[in-house]
């Protein structure tokens, strides 16, 4: 069994990977929407900036890790 530090580290890794996956998915959707806007002639800088996903922060990782840790605390 993992010690508490290893468990915390693994949960932080899981949280970071989860947020990376979410960001990657959002980037893919944004790219497809941008390509469609280009085809339709609706592409402009406002749309571009609105489509870009917001980067996650260290606080976002901590928040997601705390959410994941709640599962561990349940018996």
N, CA, C and O atoms as a DFTB+ gen file, in Angstrom:
300 C
 N C O
     1  1       0.839      -1.188       0.000
     2  2       0.000       0.000       0.000
     3  2       0.878       1.242       0.000
     4  3       1.933       1.262       0.633
     5  1       0.452       2.255      -0.694
     6  2       1.199       3.506      -0.799
     7  2       1.129       4.291       0.499
     8  3       0.127       4.262       1.213
     9  1       2.218       4.993       0.786
    10  2       2.185       5.855       1.968
    11  2       1.403       7.120       1.619
    12  3       1.129       7.372       0.446
    13  1       1.045       7.910       2.616
    14  2       0.194       9.081       2.363
    15  2       0.795      10.070       1.356
    16  3       0.064      10.688       0.583
    17  1       2.121      10.220       1.366
    18  2       2.753      11.146       0.437
    19  2       2.646      10.654      -1.001
    20  3       2.402      11.433      -1.923
    21  1       2.833       9.351      -1.176
    22  2       2.704       8.776      -2.516
    23  2       1.263       8.895      -3.015
    24  3       1.024       9.177      -4.190
    25  1       0.326       8.681      -2.127
    26  2      -1.081       8.800      -2.485
    27  2      -1.410      10.235      -2.914
    28  3      -2.081      10.444      -3.925
    29  1      -0.945      11.204      -2.157
    30  2      -1.178      12.608      -2.512
    31  2      -0.549      12.945      -3.857
    32  3      -1.148      13.643      -4.675
    33  1       0.665      12.444      -4.080
    34  2       1.351      12.690      -5.343
    35  2       0.575      12.083      -6.507
    36  3       0.417      12.722      -7.547
    37  1       0.097      10.870      -6.340
    38  2      -0.666      10.207      -7.396
    39  2      -1.976      10.937      -7.691
    40  3      -2.382      11.053      -8.848
    41  1      -2.624      11.420      -6.654
    42  2      -3.874      12.150      -6.852
    43  2      -3.602      13.473      -7.563
    44  3      -4.386      13.880      -8.420
    45  1      -2.508      14.148      -7.225
    46  2      -2.142      15.368      -7.936
    47  2      -1.863      15.083      -9.414
    48  3      -2.262      15.851     -10.290
    49  1      -1.173      13.969      -9.677
    50  2      -0.909      13.582     -11.067
    51  2      -2.205      13.305     -11.809
    52  3      -2.371      13.718     -12.957
    53  1      -3.116      12.613     -11.159
    54  2      -4.408      12.319     -11.780
    55  2      -5.158      13.610     -12.092
    56  3      -5.740      13.746     -13.169
    57  1      -5.147      14.542     -11.171
    58  2      -5.847      15.813     -11.363
    59  2      -5.239      16.578     -12.539
    60  3      -5.967      17.123     -13.369
    61  1      -3.910      16.620     -12.611
    62  2      -3.236      17.321     -13.710
    63  2      -3.549      16.649     -15.046
    64  3      -3.831      17.328     -16.034
    65  1      -3.501      15.330     -15.076
    66  2      -3.811      14.601     -16.310
    67  2      -5.260      14.834     -16.740
    68  3      -5.543      14.983     -17.929
    69  1      -6.162      14.866     -15.784
    70  2      -7.570      15.119     -16.092
    71  2      -7.723      16.500     -16.742
    72  3      -8.389      16.639     -17.767
    73  1      -7.104      17.510     -16.140
    74  2      -7.213      18.866     -16.679
    75  2      -6.518      18.987     -18.035
    76  3      -6.982      19.724     -18.906
    77  1      -5.412      18.270     -18.217
    78  2      -4.752      18.272     -19.522
    79  2      -5.663      17.666     -20.586
    80  3      -5.760      18.190     -21.695
    81  1      -6.320      16.577     -20.255
    82  2      -7.250      15.949     -21.194
    83  2      -8.400      16.889     -21.536
    84  3      -8.793      16.997     -22.697
    85  1      -8.940      17.568     -20.524
    86  2     -10.027      18.515     -20.756
    87  2      -9.575      19.647     -21.679
    88  3     -10.300      20.044     -22.591
    89  1      -8.376      20.156     -21.432
    90  2      -7.837      21.241     -22.251
    91  2      -7.615      20.769     -23.682
    92  3      -7.927      21.488     -24.631
    93  1      -7.084      19.579     -23.834
    94  2      -6.846      19.033     -25.169
    95  2      -8.154      18.879     -25.945
    96  3      -8.226      19.213     -27.128
    97  1      -9.174      18.375     -25.275
    98  2     -10.487      18.227     -25.907
    99  2     -11.047      19.586     -26.312
   100  3     -11.584      19.736     -27.409
   101  1     -10.926      20.564     -25.441
   102  2     -11.404      21.911     -25.738
   103  2     -10.642      22.519     -26.913
   104  3     -11.229      23.191     -27.760
   105  1      -9.330      22.278     -26.959
   106  2      -8.530      22.789     -28.066
   107  2      -8.964      22.166     -29.388
   108  3      -9.035      22.853     -30.407
   109  1      -9.251      20.872     -29.373
   110  2      -9.706      20.195     -30.592
   111  2     -11.043      20.756     -31.068
   112  3     -11.235      20.987     -32.262
   113  1     -11.957      20.971     -30.141
   114  2     -13.258      21.553     -30.503
   115  2     -13.088      22.973     -31.040
   116  3     -13.742      23.359     -32.009
   117  1     -12.221      23.735     -30.414
   118  2     -11.985      25.116     -30.849
   119  2     -11.388      25.134     -32.256
   120  3     -11.767      25.964     -33.082
   121  1     -10.469      24.234     -32.523
   122  2      -9.852      24.164     -33.845
   123  2     -10.884      23.823     -34.918
   124  3     -10.876      24.405     -36.003
   125  1     -11.765      22.886     -34.612
   126  2     -12.818      22.516     -35.570
   127  2     -13.781      23.686     -35.797
   128  3     -14.187      23.946     -36.929
   129  1     -14.141      24.385     -34.729
   130  2     -15.040      25.529     -34.854
   131  2     -14.366      26.646     -35.658
   132  3     -15.018      27.308     -36.466
   133  1     -13.081      26.854     -35.440
   134  2     -12.347      27.874     -36.178
   135  2     -12.287      27.518     -37.665
   136  3     -12.496      28.377     -38.522
   137  1     -12.000      26.248     -37.967
   138  2     -11.963      25.811     -39.367
   139  2     -13.313      26.014     -40.041
   140  3     -13.372      26.448     -41.192
   141  1     -14.380      25.710     -39.346
   142  2     -15.724      25.911     -39.887
   143  2     -15.993      27.400     -40.124
   144  3     -16.561      27.775     -41.150
   145  1     -15.586      28.238     -39.181
   146  2     -15.774      29.682     -39.328
   147  2     -14.978      30.205     -40.524
   148  3     -15.446      31.081     -41.252
   149  1     -13.774      29.664     -40.721
   150  2     -12.981      30.061     -41.886
   151  2     -13.702      29.702     -43.182
   152  3     -13.762      30.502     -44.116
   153  1     -14.248      28.491     -43.224
   154  2     -14.964      28.037     -44.420
   155  2     -16.184      28.913     -44.708
   156  3     -16.494      29.204     -45.864
   157  1     -16.861      29.321     -43.654
   158  2     -18.081      30.118     -43.808
   159  2     -17.801      31.621     -43.929
   160  3     -18.714      32.410     -44.171
   161  1     -16.550      32.003     -43.762
   162  2     -16.191      33.421     -43.851
   163  2     -16.529      34.213     -42.607
   164  3     -16.618      35.440     -42.664
   165  1     -16.720      33.542     -41.487
   166  2     -17.082      34.216     -40.232
   167  2     -15.916      34.346     -39.254
   168  3     -16.111      34.765     -38.113
   169  1     -14.726      33.996     -39.684
   170  2     -13.575      34.010     -38.782
   171  2     -13.108      35.446     -38.537
   172  3     -12.926      36.223     -39.475
   173  1     -12.922      35.776     -37.278
   174  2     -12.352      37.068     -36.895
   175  2     -11.636      36.896     -35.565
   176  3     -11.753      35.854     -34.918
   177  1     -10.912      37.898     -35.168
   178  2     -10.097      37.778     -33.949
   179  2     -10.946      37.619     -32.692
   180  3     -10.537      36.921     -31.764
   181  1     -12.106      38.244     -32.639
   182  2     -12.979      38.077     -31.471
   183  2     -13.383      36.616     -31.314
   184  3     -13.351      36.064     -30.214
   185  1     -13.762      36.002     -32.426
   186  2     -14.131      34.592     -32.381
   187  2     -12.944      33.746     -31.955
   188  3     -13.082      32.840     -31.133
   189  1     -11.785      34.040     -32.512
   190  2     -10.578      33.286     -32.175
   191  2     -10.310      33.328     -30.674
   192  3     -10.070      32.296     -30.047
   193  1     -10.353      34.519     -30.110
   194  2     -10.084      34.647     -28.669
   195  2     -11.176      34.001     -27.818
   196  3     -10.892      33.499     -26.730
   197  1     -12.399      34.008     -28.288
   198  2     -13.491      33.359     -27.551
   199  2     -13.429      31.847     -27.625
   200  3     -13.899      31.159     -26.719
   201  1     -12.853      31.324     -28.696
   202  2     -12.767      29.869     -28.845
   203  2     -11.631      29.259     -28.044
   204  3     -11.700      28.092     -27.658
   205  1     -10.597      30.027     -27.794
   206  2      -9.429      29.492     -27.093
   207  2      -9.794      29.051     -25.682
   208  3     -10.424      29.802     -24.938
   209  1      -9.396      27.825     -25.310
   210  2      -9.689      27.386     -23.935
   211  2      -8.833      28.136     -22.923
   212  3      -7.706      28.541     -23.206
   213  1      -9.394      28.305     -21.761
   214  2      -8.671      28.965     -20.681
   215  2      -7.683      27.966     -20.080
   216  3      -8.037      26.829     -19.767
   217  1      -6.451      28.410     -19.929
   218  2      -5.421      27.538     -19.354
   219  2      -5.736      27.282     -17.882
   220  3      -6.209      28.168     -17.170
   221  1      -5.465      26.060     -17.444
   222  2      -5.695      25.754     -16.031
   223  2      -4.502      26.201     -15.204
   224  3      -3.391      26.350     -15.713
   225  1      -4.753      26.409     -13.930
   226  2      -3.719      26.904     -13.020
   227  2      -3.385      25.833     -11.975
   228  3      -4.017      24.778     -11.914
   229  1      -2.396      26.132     -11.174
   230  2      -2.030      25.241     -10.072
   231  2      -3.206      25.115      -9.110
   232  3      -3.460      24.036      -8.573
   233  1      -3.916      26.209      -8.892
   234  2      -5.090      26.161      -8.013
   235  2      -6.170      25.246      -8.576
   236  3      -6.862      24.563      -7.821
   237  1      -6.317      25.227      -9.902
   238  2      -7.269      24.316     -10.528
   239  2      -6.877      22.861     -10.276
   240  3      -7.731      22.009     -10.030
   241  1      -5.575      22.590     -10.342
   242  2      -5.087      21.231     -10.078
   243  2      -5.381      20.845      -8.635
   244  3      -5.857      19.742      -8.365
   245  1      -5.097      21.753      -7.711
   246  2      -5.362      21.484      -6.293
   247  2      -6.847      21.227      -6.050
   248  3      -7.218      20.304      -5.324
   249  1      -7.686      22.048      -6.662
   250  2      -9.133      21.900      -6.479
   251  2      -9.606      20.544      -6.992
   252  3     -10.391      19.871      -6.324
   253  1      -9.138      20.138      -8.166
   254  2      -9.526      18.843      -8.729
   255  2      -8.966      17.711      -7.862
   256  3      -9.644      16.703      -7.662
   257  1      -7.752      17.859      -7.348
   258  2      -7.161      16.841      -6.488
   259  2      -7.979      16.677      -5.208
   260  3      -8.194      15.557      -4.747
   261  1      -8.429      17.782      -4.641
   262  2      -9.271      17.707      -3.441
   263  2     -10.574      16.989      -3.740
   264  3     -11.064      16.212      -2.921
   265  1     -11.134      17.249      -4.910
   266  2     -12.357      16.571      -5.330
   267  2     -12.109      15.054      -5.455
   268  3     -12.928      14.247      -5.017
   269  1     -10.984      14.688      -6.048
   270  2     -10.655      13.272      -6.196
   271  2     -10.361      12.619      -4.839
   272  3     -10.696      11.455      -4.617
   273  1      -9.741      13.371      -3.949
   274  2      -9.379      12.822      -2.641
   275  2     -10.608      12.515      -1.794
   276  3     -10.558      11.638      -0.932
   277  1     -11.696      13.215      -2.024
   278  2     -12.925      12.946      -1.268
   279  2     -13.348      11.494      -1.443
   280  3     -13.881      10.882      -0.518
   281  1     -13.113      10.949      -2.621
   282  2     -13.436       9.550      -2.871
   283  2     -12.586       8.639      -1.980
   284  3     -13.079       7.639      -1.458
   285  1     -11.324       8.985      -1.811
   286  2     -10.418       8.179      -0.995
   287  2     -10.847       8.187       0.466
   288  3     -10.740       7.176       1.160
   289  1     -11.330       9.324       0.924
   290  2     -11.713       9.452       2.334
   291  2     -12.958       8.660       2.686
   292  3     -13.146       8.289       3.844
   293  1     -13.819       8.393       1.697
   294  2     -15.034       7.631       1.970
   295  2     -14.685       6.177       2.246
   296  3     -13.754       5.618       1.666
   297  1     -15.442       5.593       3.129
   298  2     -15.210       4.167       3.444
   299  2     -16.343       3.338       2.935
   300  3     -16.338       2.118       3.099
